[in-house]
Amino acid sequence: MTEYITISARIKKDLKKKIAKYRINISQLMRNAIEAEIERIEESELRKSLRKTGQIFAKIDMETITNLIREDRENR
């Protein structure tokens, strides 16, 4: 079962009135915004990690990789 916690935010009165006027589901809006921000950050971290990995692999020549794969297959 999923556990929930309560998060509060301080907003201006006129903003609160507009939220009520437009019947915005603030809980759903906050959940969606938080999830989207987390996803954006995680994707950014993954891109950085992939870039670093690519730089490491770029330093290894294809002949070395091919030889390592052949050696591994022969040892099985």
N, CA, C, O and CB atoms as a CASP TS submission, in Angstrom:
PFRMAT TS
TARGET T0000
AUTHOR 0000-0000-0000
METHOD Language model
MODEL 1
PARENT N/A
ATOM      1  N   MET     1       0.843  -1.186   0.000  1.00  0.00           N
ATOM      2  CA  MET     1       0.000   0.000   0.000  1.00  0.00           C
ATOM      3  C   MET     1       0.886   1.246   0.000  1.00  0.00           C
ATOM      4  O   MET     1       1.864   1.323   0.744  1.00  0.00           O
ATOM      5  CB  MET     1      -0.958   0.000   1.225  1.00  0.00           C
ATOM      6  N   THR     2       0.541   2.198  -0.824  1.00  0.00           N
ATOM      7  CA  THR     2       1.314   3.430  -0.937  1.00  0.00           C
ATOM      8  C   THR     2       1.057   4.328   0.261  1.00  0.00           C
ATOM      9  O   THR     2      -0.087   4.530   0.670  1.00  0.00           O
ATOM     10  CB  THR     2       0.974   4.167  -2.240  1.00  0.00           C
ATOM     11  N   GLU     3       2.133   4.862   0.816  1.00  0.00           N
ATOM     12  CA  GLU     3       2.002   5.803   1.923  1.00  0.00           C
ATOM     13  C   GLU     3       2.107   7.218   1.389  1.00  0.00           C
ATOM     14  O   GLU     3       2.853   7.476   0.445  1.00  0.00           O
ATOM     15  CB  GLU     3       3.077   5.545   3.007  1.00  0.00           C
ATOM     16  N   TYR     4       1.380   8.118   1.977  1.00  0.00           N
ATOM     17  CA  TYR     4       1.390   9.518   1.566  1.00  0.00           C
ATOM     18  C   TYR     4       1.809  10.394   2.732  1.00  0.00           C
ATOM     19  O   TYR     4       1.639  10.032   3.897  1.00  0.00           O
ATOM     20  CB  TYR     4       0.009   9.947   1.037  1.00  0.00           C
ATOM     21  N   ILE     5       2.360  11.556   2.395  1.00  0.00           N
ATOM     22  CA  ILE     5       2.653  12.586   3.392  1.00  0.00           C
ATOM     23  C   ILE     5       2.005  13.874   2.915  1.00  0.00           C
ATOM     24  O   ILE     5       1.592  13.979   1.760  1.00  0.00           O
ATOM     25  CB  ILE     5       4.204  12.769   3.608  1.00  0.00           C
ATOM     26  N   THR     6       1.920  14.836   3.790  1.00  0.00           N
ATOM     27  CA  THR     6       1.325  16.118   3.436  1.00  0.00           C
ATOM     28  C   THR     6       2.431  17.145   3.235  1.00  0.00           C
ATOM     29  O   THR     6       3.361  17.251   4.035  1.00  0.00           O
ATOM     30  CB  THR     6       0.328  16.588   4.527  1.00  0.00           C
ATOM     31  N   ILE     7       2.305  17.899   2.144  1.00  0.00           N
ATOM     32  CA  ILE     7       3.241  18.982   1.848  1.00  0.00           C
ATOM     33  C   ILE     7       2.421  20.261   1.764  1.00  0.00           C
ATOM     34  O   ILE     7       1.347  20.276   1.161  1.00  0.00           O
ATOM     35  CB  ILE     7       4.048  18.718   0.510  1.00  0.00           C
ATOM     36  N   SER     8       2.917  21.318   2.359  1.00  0.00           N
ATOM     37  CA  SER     8       2.191  22.583   2.279  1.00  0.00           C
ATOM     38  C   SER     8       3.048  23.628   1.571  1.00  0.00           C
ATOM     39  O   SER     8       4.274  23.530   1.523  1.00  0.00           O
ATOM     40  CB  SER     8       1.789  23.076   3.692  1.00  0.00           C
ATOM     41  N   ALA     9       2.366  24.627   1.025  1.00  0.00           N
ATOM     42  CA  ALA     9       3.065  25.713   0.338  1.00  0.00           C
ATOM     43  C   ALA     9       2.358  27.020   0.663  1.00  0.00           C
ATOM     44  O   ALA     9       1.135  27.068   0.798  1.00  0.00           O
ATOM     45  CB  ALA     9       3.114  25.472  -1.208  1.00  0.00           C
ATOM     46  N   ARG    10       3.137  28.057   0.784  1.00  0.00           N
ATOM     47  CA  ARG    10       2.587  29.378   1.048  1.00  0.00           C
ATOM     48  C   ARG    10       2.412  30.078  -0.292  1.00  0.00           C
ATOM     49  O   ARG    10       3.365  30.229  -1.056  1.00  0.00           O
ATOM     50  CB  ARG    10       3.508  30.206   2.012  1.00  0.00           C
ATOM     51  N   ILE    11       1.160  30.510  -0.573  1.00  0.00           N
ATOM     52  CA  ILE    11       0.866  31.207  -1.823  1.00  0.00           C
ATOM     53  C   ILE    11       0.095  32.486  -1.538  1.00  0.00           C
ATOM     54  O   ILE    11      -0.462  32.654  -0.453  1.00  0.00           O
ATOM     55  CB  ILE    11       0.067  30.301  -2.781  1.00  0.00           C
ATOM     56  N   LYS    12       0.064  33.383  -2.509  1.00  0.00           N
ATOM     57  CA  LYS    12      -0.658  34.648  -2.345  1.00  0.00           C
ATOM     58  C   LYS    12      -2.163  34.395  -2.345  1.00  0.00           C
ATOM     59  O   LYS    12      -2.643  33.434  -2.948  1.00  0.00           O
ATOM     60  CB  LYS    12      -0.278  35.648  -3.468  1.00  0.00           C
ATOM     61  N   LYS    13      -2.903  35.273  -1.658  1.00  0.00           N
ATOM     62  CA  LYS    13      -4.352  35.129  -1.558  1.00  0.00           C
ATOM     63  C   LYS    13      -5.024  35.145  -2.921  1.00  0.00           C
ATOM     64  O   LYS    13      -5.923  34.344  -3.178  1.00  0.00           O
ATOM     65  CB  LYS    13      -4.924  36.229  -0.695  1.00  0.00           C
ATOM     66  N   ASP    14      -4.592  36.059  -3.808  1.00  0.00           N
ATOM     67  CA  ASP    14      -5.242  36.153  -5.112  1.00  0.00           C
ATOM     68  C   ASP    14      -5.028  34.873  -5.930  1.00  0.00           C
ATOM     69  O   ASP    14      -5.886  34.489  -6.725  1.00  0.00           O
ATOM     70  CB  ASP    14      -4.708  37.370  -5.883  1.00  0.00           C
ATOM     71  N   LEU    15      -3.891  34.224  -5.730  1.00  0.00           N
ATOM     72  CA  LEU    15      -3.640  32.955  -6.411  1.00  0.00           C
ATOM     73  C   LEU    15      -4.586  31.872  -5.886  1.00  0.00           C
ATOM     74  O   LEU    15      -5.117  31.076  -6.660  1.00  0.00           O
ATOM     75  CB  LEU    15      -2.169  32.521  -6.225  1.00  0.00           C
ATOM     76  N   LYS    16      -4.789  31.850  -4.579  1.00  0.00           N
ATOM     77  CA  LYS    16      -5.714  30.887  -3.968  1.00  0.00           C
ATOM     78  C   LYS    16      -7.132  31.102  -4.497  1.00  0.00           C
ATOM     79  O   LYS    16      -7.857  30.140  -4.748  1.00  0.00           O
ATOM     80  CB  LYS    16      -5.692  31.014  -2.423  1.00  0.00           C
ATOM     81  N   LYS    17      -7.524  32.361  -4.665  1.00  0.00           N
ATOM     82  CA  LYS    17      -8.857  32.656  -5.197  1.00  0.00           C
ATOM     83  C   LYS    17      -8.999  32.142  -6.627  1.00  0.00           C
ATOM     84  O   LYS    17     -10.036  31.591  -6.995  1.00  0.00           O
ATOM     85  CB  LYS    17      -9.132  34.168  -5.151  1.00  0.00           C
ATOM     86  N   LYS    18      -7.953  32.324  -7.428  1.00  0.00           N
ATOM     87  CA  LYS    18      -7.987  31.845  -8.806  1.00  0.00           C
ATOM     88  C   LYS    18      -8.035  30.312  -8.866  1.00  0.00           C
ATOM     89  O   LYS    18      -8.706  29.737  -9.723  1.00  0.00           O
ATOM     90  CB  LYS    18      -6.766  32.364  -9.574  1.00  0.00           C
ATOM     91  N   ILE    19      -7.320  29.668  -7.953  1.00  0.00           N
ATOM     92  CA  ILE    19      -7.357  28.201  -7.885  1.00  0.00           C
ATOM     93  C   ILE    19      -8.782  27.743  -7.627  1.00  0.00           C
ATOM     94  O   ILE    19      -9.264  26.806  -8.264  1.00  0.00           O
ATOM     95  CB  ILE    19      -6.404  27.665  -6.778  1.00  0.00           C
ATOM     96  N   ALA    20      -9.457  28.404  -6.692  1.00  0.00           N
ATOM     97  CA  ALA    20     -10.852  28.054  -6.379  1.00  0.00           C
ATOM     98  C   ALA    20     -11.768  28.390  -7.554  1.00  0.00           C
ATOM     99  O   ALA    20     -12.647  27.601  -7.901  1.00  0.00           O
ATOM    100  CB  ALA    20     -11.328  28.796  -5.106  1.00  0.00           C
ATOM    101  N   LYS    21     -11.567  29.548  -8.164  1.00  0.00           N
ATOM    102  CA  LYS    21     -12.398  29.984  -9.275  1.00  0.00           C
ATOM    103  C   LYS    21     -12.357  28.984 -10.427  1.00  0.00           C
ATOM    104  O   LYS    21     -13.388  28.652 -11.011  1.00  0.00           O
ATOM    105  CB  LYS    21     -11.952  31.357  -9.758  1.00  0.00           C
ATOM    106  N   TYR    22     -11.162  28.511 -10.745  1.00  0.00           N
ATOM    107  CA  TYR    22     -11.000  27.601 -11.874  1.00  0.00           C
ATOM    108  C   TYR    22     -11.095  26.129 -11.467  1.00  0.00           C
ATOM    109  O   TYR    22     -10.900  25.228 -12.282  1.00  0.00           O
ATOM    110  CB  TYR    22      -9.673  27.857 -12.547  1.00  0.00           C
ATOM    111  N   ARG    23     -11.395  25.913 -10.198  1.00  0.00           N
ATOM    112  CA  ARG    23     -11.566  24.554  -9.658  1.00  0.00           C
ATOM    113  C   ARG    23     -10.375  23.660  -9.984  1.00  0.00           C
ATOM    114  O   ARG    23     -10.535  22.536 -10.458  1.00  0.00           O
ATOM    115  CB  ARG    23     -12.846  23.922 -10.207  1.00  0.00           C
ATOM    116  N   ILE    24      -9.205  24.169  -9.726  1.00  0.00           N
ATOM    117  CA  ILE    24      -7.978  23.424  -9.973  1.00  0.00           C
ATOM    118  C   ILE    24      -7.753  22.448  -8.827  1.00  0.00           C
ATOM    119  O   ILE    24      -7.812  22.812  -7.652  1.00  0.00           O
ATOM    120  CB  ILE    24      -6.764  24.381 -10.132  1.00  0.00           C
ATOM    121  N   ASN    25      -7.493  21.193  -9.202  1.00  0.00           N
ATOM    122  CA  ASN    25      -7.177  20.184  -8.199  1.00  0.00           C
ATOM    123  C   ASN    25      -5.702  20.370  -7.836  1.00  0.00           C
ATOM    124  O   ASN    25      -4.814  19.833  -8.498  1.00  0.00           O
ATOM    125  CB  ASN    25      -7.472  18.716  -8.728  1.00  0.00           C
ATOM    126  N   ILE    26      -5.463  21.132  -6.783  1.00  0.00           N
ATOM    127  CA  ILE    26      -4.106  21.513  -6.410  1.00  0.00           C
ATOM    128  C   ILE    26      -3.261  20.307  -6.021  1.00  0.00           C
ATOM    129  O   ILE    26      -2.062  20.279  -6.299  1.00  0.00           O
ATOM    130  CB  ILE    26      -4.140  22.505  -5.267  1.00  0.00           C
ATOM    131  N   SER    27      -3.864  19.314  -5.384  1.00  0.00           N
ATOM    132  CA  SER    27      -3.110  18.120  -4.996  1.00  0.00           C
ATOM    133  C   SER    27      -2.577  17.397  -6.229  1.00  0.00           C
ATOM    134  O   SER    27      -1.403  17.032  -6.291  1.00  0.00           O
ATOM    135  CB  SER    27      -3.990  17.171  -4.163  1.00  0.00           C
ATOM    136  N   GLN    28      -3.454  17.196  -7.203  1.00  0.00           N
ATOM    137  CA  GLN    28      -3.039  16.511  -8.429  1.00  0.00           C
ATOM    138  C   GLN    28      -2.012  17.346  -9.197  1.00  0.00           C
ATOM    139  O   GLN    28      -1.041  16.814  -9.735  1.00  0.00           O
ATOM    140  CB  GLN    28      -4.261  16.217  -9.322  1.00  0.00           C
ATOM    141  N   LEU    29      -2.239  18.651  -9.240  1.00  0.00           N
ATOM    142  CA  LEU    29      -1.312  19.549  -9.919  1.00  0.00           C
ATOM    143  C   LEU    29       0.081  19.475  -9.298  1.00  0.00           C
ATOM    144  O   LEU    29       1.080  19.393 -10.013  1.00  0.00           O
ATOM    145  CB  LEU    29      -1.836  20.986  -9.871  1.00  0.00           C
ATOM    146  N   MET    30       0.147  19.505  -7.975  1.00  0.00           N
ATOM    147  CA  MET    30       1.436  19.432  -7.279  1.00  0.00           C
ATOM    148  C   MET    30       2.098  18.074  -7.502  1.00  0.00           C
ATOM    149  O   MET    30       3.303  18.011  -7.747  1.00  0.00           O
ATOM    150  CB  MET    30       1.251  19.689  -5.773  1.00  0.00           C
ATOM    151  N   ARG    31       1.335  16.996  -7.419  1.00  0.00           N
ATOM    152  CA  ARG    31       1.904  15.665  -7.661  1.00  0.00           C
ATOM    153  C   ARG    31       2.493  15.593  -9.068  1.00  0.00           C
ATOM    154  O   ARG    31       3.622  15.140  -9.258  1.00  0.00           O
ATOM    155  CB  ARG    31       0.827  14.564  -7.469  1.00  0.00           C
ATOM    156  N   ASN    32       1.715  16.044 -10.050  1.00  0.00           N
ATOM    157  CA  ASN    32       2.178  16.006 -11.444  1.00  0.00           C
ATOM    158  C   ASN    32       3.436  16.850 -11.641  1.00  0.00           C
ATOM    159  O   ASN    32       4.383  16.424 -12.302  1.00  0.00           O
ATOM    160  CB  ASN    32       1.070  16.497 -12.386  1.00  0.00           C
ATOM    161  N   ALA    33       3.435  18.053 -11.059  1.00  0.00           N
ATOM    162  CA  ALA    33       4.590  18.948 -11.211  1.00  0.00           C
ATOM    163  C   ALA    33       5.837  18.364 -10.554  1.00  0.00           C
ATOM    164  O   ALA    33       6.930  18.440 -11.114  1.00  0.00           O
ATOM    165  CB  ALA    33       4.281  20.325 -10.608  1.00  0.00           C
ATOM    166  N   ILE    34       5.675  17.791  -9.384  1.00  0.00           N
ATOM    167  CA  ILE    34       6.815  17.196  -8.672  1.00  0.00           C
ATOM    168  C   ILE    34       7.344  15.991  -9.439  1.00  0.00           C
ATOM    169  O   ILE    34       8.555  15.839  -9.604  1.00  0.00           O
ATOM    170  CB  ILE    34       6.409  16.781  -7.236  1.00  0.00           C
ATOM    171  N   GLU    35       6.439  15.132  -9.909  1.00  0.00           N
ATOM    172  CA  GLU    35       6.860  13.956 -10.685  1.00  0.00           C
ATOM    173  C   GLU    35       7.572  14.371 -11.971  1.00  0.00           C
ATOM    174  O   GLU    35       8.580  13.770 -12.340  1.00  0.00           O
ATOM    175  CB  GLU    35       5.645  13.071 -11.020  1.00  0.00           C
ATOM    176  N   ALA    36       7.055  15.394 -12.655  1.00  0.00           N
ATOM    177  CA  ALA    36       7.678  15.868 -13.888  1.00  0.00           C
ATOM    178  C   ALA    36       9.069  16.428 -13.623  1.00  0.00           C
ATOM    179  O   ALA    36       9.991  16.183 -14.401  1.00  0.00           O
ATOM    180  CB  ALA    36       6.803  16.932 -14.551  1.00  0.00           C
ATOM    181  N   GLU    37       9.232  17.173 -12.542  1.00  0.00           N
ATOM    182  CA  GLU    37      10.539  17.745 -12.202  1.00  0.00           C
ATOM    183  C   GLU    37      11.538  16.648 -11.854  1.00  0.00           C
ATOM    184  O   GLU    37      12.694  16.707 -12.273  1.00  0.00           O
ATOM    185  CB  GLU    37      10.408  18.731 -11.027  1.00  0.00           C
ATOM    186  N   ILE    38      11.106  15.654 -11.098  1.00  0.00           N
ATOM    187  CA  ILE    38      11.990  14.540 -10.751  1.00  0.00           C
ATOM    188  C   ILE    38      12.407  13.790 -12.013  1.00  0.00           C
ATOM    189  O   ILE    38      13.575  13.434 -12.171  1.00  0.00           O
ATOM    190  CB  ILE    38      11.295  13.579  -9.756  1.00  0.00           C
ATOM    191  N   GLU    39      11.457  13.551 -12.907  1.00  0.00           N
ATOM    192  CA  GLU    39      11.759  12.864 -14.164  1.00  0.00           C
ATOM    193  C   GLU    39      12.765  13.667 -14.992  1.00  0.00           C
ATOM    194  O   GLU    39      13.687  13.095 -15.573  1.00  0.00           O
ATOM    195  CB  GLU    39      10.466  12.629 -14.974  1.00  0.00           C
ATOM    196  N   ARG    40      12.592  14.980 -15.047  1.00  0.00           N
ATOM    197  CA  ARG    40      13.501  15.844 -15.790  1.00  0.00           C
ATOM    198  C   ARG    40      14.919  15.767 -15.216  1.00  0.00           C
ATOM    199  O   ARG    40      15.891  15.676 -15.965  1.00  0.00           O
ATOM    200  CB  ARG    40      12.995  17.295 -15.768  1.00  0.00           C
ATOM    201  N   ILE    41      15.032  15.804 -13.897  1.00  0.00           N
ATOM    202  CA  ILE    41      16.335  15.745 -13.238  1.00  0.00           C
ATOM    203  C   ILE    41      16.991  14.384 -13.470  1.00  0.00           C
ATOM    204  O   ILE    41      18.183  14.311 -13.771  1.00  0.00           O
ATOM    205  CB  ILE    41      16.189  16.019 -11.726  1.00  0.00           C
ATOM    206  N   GLU    42      16.212  13.303 -13.331  1.00  0.00           N
ATOM    207  CA  GLU    42      16.770  11.966 -13.528  1.00  0.00           C
ATOM    208  C   GLU    42      17.235  11.766 -14.970  1.00  0.00           C
ATOM    209  O   GLU    42      18.277  11.155 -15.204  1.00  0.00           O
ATOM    210  CB  GLU    42      15.735  10.899 -13.156  1.00  0.00           C
ATOM    211  N   GLU    43      16.477  12.271 -15.929  1.00  0.00           N
ATOM    212  CA  GLU    43      16.891  12.178 -17.333  1.00  0.00           C
ATOM    213  C   GLU    43      18.179  12.957 -17.577  1.00  0.00           C
ATOM    214  O   GLU    43      19.050  12.505 -18.321  1.00  0.00           O
ATOM    215  CB  GLU    43      15.778  12.699 -18.256  1.00  0.00           C
ATOM    216  N   SER    44      18.301  14.114 -16.958  1.00  0.00           N
ATOM    217  CA  SER    44      19.506  14.919 -17.092  1.00  0.00           C
ATOM    218  C   SER    44      20.714  14.178 -16.514  1.00  0.00           C
ATOM    219  O   SER    44      21.784  14.163 -17.122  1.00  0.00           O
ATOM    220  CB  SER    44      19.324  16.278 -16.391  1.00  0.00           C
ATOM    221  N   GLU    45      20.545  13.570 -15.354  1.00  0.00           N
ATOM    222  CA  GLU    45      21.631  12.807 -14.733  1.00  0.00           C
ATOM    223  C   GLU    45      22.016  11.612 -15.610  1.00  0.00           C
ATOM    224  O   GLU    45      23.198  11.297 -15.745  1.00  0.00           O
ATOM    225  CB  GLU    45      21.219  12.326 -13.321  1.00  0.00           C
ATOM    226  N   LEU    46      21.028  10.954 -16.200  1.00  0.00           N
ATOM    227  CA  LEU    46      21.294   9.817 -17.073  1.00  0.00           C
ATOM    228  C   LEU    46      22.067  10.254 -18.308  1.00  0.00           C
ATOM    229  O   LEU    46      23.010   9.583 -18.726  1.00  0.00           O
ATOM    230  CB  LEU    46      19.987   9.135 -17.481  1.00  0.00           C
ATOM    231  N   ARG    47      21.661  11.393 -18.899  1.00  0.00           N
ATOM    232  CA  ARG    47      22.382  11.910 -20.067  1.00  0.00           C
ATOM    233  C   ARG    47      23.849  12.186 -19.733  1.00  0.00           C
ATOM    234  O   ARG    47      24.737  11.855 -20.518  1.00  0.00           O
ATOM    235  CB  ARG    47      21.711  13.192 -20.585  1.00  0.00           C
ATOM    236  N   LYS    48      24.105  12.798 -18.560  1.00  0.00           N
ATOM    237  CA  LYS    48      25.477  13.083 -18.136  1.00  0.00           C
ATOM    238  C   LYS    48      26.267  11.784 -17.976  1.00  0.00           C
ATOM    239  O   LYS    48      27.420  11.690 -18.397  1.00  0.00           O
ATOM    240  CB  LYS    48      25.483  13.879 -16.811  1.00  0.00           C
ATOM    241  N   SER    49      25.637  10.794 -17.368  1.00  0.00           N
ATOM    242  CA  SER    49      26.291   9.510 -17.158  1.00  0.00           C
ATOM    243  C   SER    49      26.608   8.828 -18.490  1.00  0.00           C
ATOM    244  O   SER    49      27.687   8.260 -18.663  1.00  0.00           O
ATOM    245  CB  SER    49      25.410   8.603 -16.296  1.00  0.00           C
ATOM    246  N   LEU    50      25.663   8.889 -19.425  1.00  0.00           N
ATOM    247  CA  LEU    50      25.892   8.291 -20.740  1.00  0.00           C
ATOM    248  C   LEU    50      27.004   9.010 -21.497  1.00  0.00           C
ATOM    249  O   LEU    50      27.800   8.378 -22.191  1.00  0.00           O
ATOM    250  CB  LEU    50      24.606   8.315 -21.562  1.00  0.00           C
ATOM    251  N   ARG    51      27.055  10.334 -21.358  1.00  0.00           N
ATOM    252  CA  ARG    51      28.129  11.099 -21.994  1.00  0.00           C
ATOM    253  C   ARG    51      29.496  10.663 -21.463  1.00  0.00           C
ATOM    254  O   ARG    51      30.435  10.461 -22.233  1.00  0.00           O
ATOM    255  CB  ARG    51      27.926  12.608 -21.760  1.00  0.00           C
ATOM    256  N   LYS    52      29.596  10.519 -20.132  1.00  0.00           N
ATOM    257  CA  LYS    52      30.852  10.094 -19.518  1.00  0.00           C
ATOM    258  C   LYS    52      31.225   8.684 -19.979  1.00  0.00           C
ATOM    259  O   LYS    52      32.384   8.410 -20.291  1.00  0.00           O
ATOM    260  CB  LYS    52      30.746  10.143 -17.981  1.00  0.00           C
ATOM    261  N   THR    53      30.235   7.798 -20.018  1.00  0.00           N
ATOM    262  CA  THR    53      30.477   6.427 -20.468  1.00  0.00           C
ATOM    263  C   THR    53      30.952   6.423 -21.917  1.00  0.00           C
ATOM    264  O   THR    53      31.881   5.696 -22.270  1.00  0.00           O
ATOM    265  CB  THR    53      29.202   5.571 -20.319  1.00  0.00           C
ATOM    266  N   GLY    54      30.312   7.234 -22.753  1.00  0.00           N
ATOM    267  CA  GLY    54      30.709   7.339 -24.158  1.00  0.00           C
ATOM    268  C   GLY    54      32.135   7.824 -24.305  1.00  0.00           C
ATOM    269  O   GLY    54      32.869   7.353 -25.174  1.00  0.00           O
ATOM    270  N   GLN    55      32.534   8.763 -23.462  1.00  0.00           N
ATOM    271  CA  GLN    55      33.903   9.276 -23.514  1.00  0.00           C
ATOM    272  C   GLN    55      34.901   8.194 -23.135  1.00  0.00           C
ATOM    273  O   GLN    55      35.989   8.110 -23.704  1.00  0.00           O
ATOM    274  CB  GLN    55      34.061  10.486 -22.587  1.00  0.00           C
ATOM    275  N   ILE    56      34.522   7.371 -22.174  1.00  0.00           N
ATOM    276  CA  ILE    56      35.407   6.277 -21.751  1.00  0.00           C
ATOM    277  C   ILE    56      35.541   5.256 -22.881  1.00  0.00           C
ATOM    278  O   ILE    56      36.649   4.831 -23.209  1.00  0.00           O
ATOM    279  CB  ILE    56      34.866   5.591 -20.459  1.00  0.00           C
ATOM    280  N   PHE    57      34.405   4.863 -23.478  1.00  0.00           N
ATOM    281  CA  PHE    57      34.438   3.888 -24.570  1.00  0.00           C
ATOM    282  C   PHE    57      35.142   4.442 -25.802  1.00  0.00           C
ATOM    283  O   PHE    57      35.735   3.674 -26.559  1.00  0.00           O
ATOM    284  CB  PHE    57      33.024   3.459 -24.934  1.00  0.00           C
ATOM    285  N   ALA    58      35.093   5.726 -26.020  1.00  0.00           N
ATOM    286  CA  ALA    58      35.751   6.329 -27.175  1.00  0.00           C
ATOM    287  C   ALA    58      37.267   6.181 -27.091  1.00  0.00           C
ATOM    288  O   ALA    58      37.953   6.200 -28.113  1.00  0.00           O
ATOM    289  CB  ALA    58      35.375   7.804 -27.285  1.00  0.00           C
ATOM    290  N   LYS    59      37.785   6.034 -25.879  1.00  0.00           N
ATOM    291  CA  LYS    59      39.223   5.888 -25.683  1.00  0.00           C
ATOM    292  C   LYS    59      39.707   4.470 -25.964  1.00  0.00           C
ATOM    293  O   LYS    59      40.906   4.245 -26.134  1.00  0.00           O
ATOM    294  CB  LYS    59      39.591   6.280 -24.273  1.00  0.00           C
ATOM    295  N   ILE    60      38.776   3.506 -26.014  1.00  0.00           N
ATOM    296  CA  ILE    60      39.132   2.107 -26.261  1.00  0.00           C
ATOM    297  C   ILE    60      38.931   1.819 -27.744  1.00  0.00           C
ATOM    298  O   ILE    60      37.858   2.078 -28.288  1.00  0.00           O
ATOM    299  CB  ILE    60      38.275   1.132 -25.375  1.00  0.00           C
ATOM    300  N   ASP    61      39.951   1.287 -28.396  1.00  0.00           N
ATOM    301  CA  ASP    61      39.808   1.019 -29.825  1.00  0.00           C
ATOM    302  C   ASP    61      39.017  -0.275 -30.067  1.00  0.00           C
ATOM    303  O   ASP    61      38.944  -1.134 -29.189  1.00  0.00           O
ATOM    304  CB  ASP    61      41.194   0.928 -30.491  1.00  0.00           C
ATOM    305  N   MET    62      38.444  -0.402 -31.227  1.00  0.00           N
ATOM    306  CA  MET    62      37.588  -1.535 -31.572  1.00  0.00           C
ATOM    307  C   MET    62      38.358  -2.858 -31.547  1.00  0.00           C
ATOM    308  O   MET    62      37.791  -3.893 -31.196  1.00  0.00           O
ATOM    309  CB  MET    62      36.968  -1.321 -32.950  1.00  0.00           C
ATOM    310  N   GLU    63      39.612  -2.838 -31.906  1.00  0.00           N
ATOM    311  CA  GLU    63      40.398  -4.071 -31.906  1.00  0.00           C
ATOM    312  C   GLU    63      40.528  -4.630 -30.490  1.00  0.00           C
ATOM    313  O   GLU    63      40.442  -5.841 -30.292  1.00  0.00           O
ATOM    314  CB  GLU    63      41.792  -3.822 -32.508  1.00  0.00           C
ATOM    315  N   THR    64      40.731  -3.765 -29.520  1.00  0.00           N
ATOM    316  CA  THR    64      40.828  -4.197 -28.120  1.00  0.00           C
ATOM    317  C   THR    64      39.507  -4.796 -27.664  1.00  0.00           C
ATOM    318  O   THR    64      39.489  -5.837 -27.008  1.00  0.00           O
ATOM    319  CB  THR    64      41.224  -3.015 -27.204  1.00  0.00           C
ATOM    320  N   ILE    65      38.425  -4.158 -28.002  1.00  0.00           N
ATOM    321  CA  ILE    65      37.098  -4.666 -27.624  1.00  0.00           C
ATOM    322  C   ILE    65      36.853  -6.026 -28.267  1.00  0.00           C
ATOM    323  O   ILE    65      36.395  -6.954 -27.601  1.00  0.00           O
ATOM    324  CB  ILE    65      35.987  -3.669 -28.040  1.00  0.00           C
ATOM    325  N   THR    66      37.154  -6.148 -29.551  1.00  0.00           N
ATOM    326  CA  THR    66      36.968  -7.409 -30.273  1.00  0.00           C
ATOM    327  C   THR    66      37.802  -8.517 -29.645  1.00  0.00           C
ATOM    328  O   THR    66      37.315  -9.633 -29.466  1.00  0.00           O
ATOM    329  CB  THR    66      37.341  -7.244 -31.756  1.00  0.00           C
ATOM    330  N   ASN    67      39.030  -8.224 -29.316  1.00  0.00           N
ATOM    331  CA  ASN    67      39.904  -9.221 -28.691  1.00  0.00           C
ATOM    332  C   ASN    67      39.387  -9.643 -27.321  1.00  0.00           C
ATOM    333  O   ASN    67      39.426 -10.826 -26.982  1.00  0.00           O
ATOM    334  CB  ASN    67      41.322  -8.672 -28.562  1.00  0.00           C
ATOM    335  N   LEU    68      38.914  -8.710 -26.548  1.00  0.00           N
ATOM    336  CA  LEU    68      38.369  -9.041 -25.225  1.00  0.00           C
ATOM    337  C   LEU    68      37.133  -9.916 -25.335  1.00  0.00           C
ATOM    338  O   LEU    68      36.958 -10.839 -24.539  1.00  0.00           O
ATOM    339  CB  LEU    68      38.032  -7.769 -24.454  1.00  0.00           C
ATOM    340  N   ILE    69      36.275  -9.644 -26.304  1.00  0.00           N
ATOM    341  CA  ILE    69      35.070 -10.455 -26.508  1.00  0.00           C
ATOM    342  C   ILE    69      35.458 -11.870 -26.940  1.00  0.00           C
ATOM    343  O   ILE    69      34.923 -12.849 -26.419  1.00  0.00           O
ATOM    344  CB  ILE    69      34.139  -9.802 -27.566  1.00  0.00           C
ATOM    345  N   ARG    70      36.375 -11.977 -27.878  1.00  0.00           N
ATOM    346  CA  ARG    70      36.834 -13.303 -28.337  1.00  0.00           C
ATOM    347  C   ARG    70      37.447 -14.090 -27.177  1.00  0.00           C
ATOM    348  O   ARG    70      37.161 -15.274 -26.995  1.00  0.00           O
ATOM    349  CB  ARG    70      37.871 -13.156 -29.487  1.00  0.00           C
ATOM    350  N   GLU    71      38.284 -13.421 -26.405  1.00  0.00           N
ATOM    351  CA  GLU    71      38.934 -14.075 -25.267  1.00  0.00           C
ATOM    352  C   GLU    71      37.894 -14.573 -24.268  1.00  0.00           C
ATOM    353  O   GLU    71      38.007 -15.682 -23.746  1.00  0.00           O
ATOM    354  CB  GLU    71      39.915 -13.108 -24.576  1.00  0.00           C
ATOM    355  N   ASP    72      36.888 -13.754 -24.006  1.00  0.00           N
ATOM    356  CA  ASP    72      35.835 -14.151 -23.083  1.00  0.00           C
ATOM    357  C   ASP    72      35.064 -15.357 -23.598  1.00  0.00           C
ATOM    358  O   ASP    72      34.753 -16.266 -22.828  1.00  0.00           O
ATOM    359  CB  ASP    72      34.885 -12.993 -22.841  1.00  0.00           C
ATOM    360  N   ARG    73      34.756 -15.376 -24.877  1.00  0.00           N
ATOM    361  CA  ARG    73      34.015 -16.495 -25.483  1.00  0.00           C
ATOM    362  C   ARG    73      34.827 -17.779 -25.433  1.00  0.00           C
ATOM    363  O   ARG    73      34.280 -18.856 -25.193  1.00  0.00           O
ATOM    364  CB  ARG    73      33.642 -16.171 -26.938  1.00  0.00           C
ATOM    365  N   GLU    74      36.104 -17.670 -25.654  1.00  0.00           N
ATOM    366  CA  GLU    74      36.974 -18.850 -25.636  1.00  0.00           C
ATOM    367  C   GLU    74      37.103 -19.441 -24.240  1.00  0.00           C
ATOM    368  O   GLU    74      37.312 -20.646 -24.095  1.00  0.00           O
ATOM    369  CB  GLU    74      38.351 -18.494 -26.171  1.00  0.00           C
ATOM    370  N   ASN    75      36.984 -18.617 -23.226  1.00  0.00           N
ATOM    371  CA  ASN    75      37.115 -19.069 -21.839  1.00  0.00           C
ATOM    372  C   ASN    75      35.841 -19.693 -21.282  1.00  0.00           C
ATOM    373  O   ASN    75      35.842 -20.188 -20.155  1.00  0.00           O
ATOM    374  CB  ASN    75      37.521 -17.915 -20.970  1.00  0.00           C
ATOM    375  N   ARG    76      34.777 -19.679 -22.036  1.00  0.00           N
ATOM    376  CA  ARG    76      33.499 -20.249 -21.556  1.00  0.00           C
ATOM    377  C   ARG    76      33.471 -21.739 -21.709  1.00  0.00           C
ATOM    378  O   ARG    76      32.479 -22.377 -21.358  1.00  0.00           O
ATOM    379  CB  ARG    76      32.320 -19.644 -22.301  1.00  0.00           C
TER
END
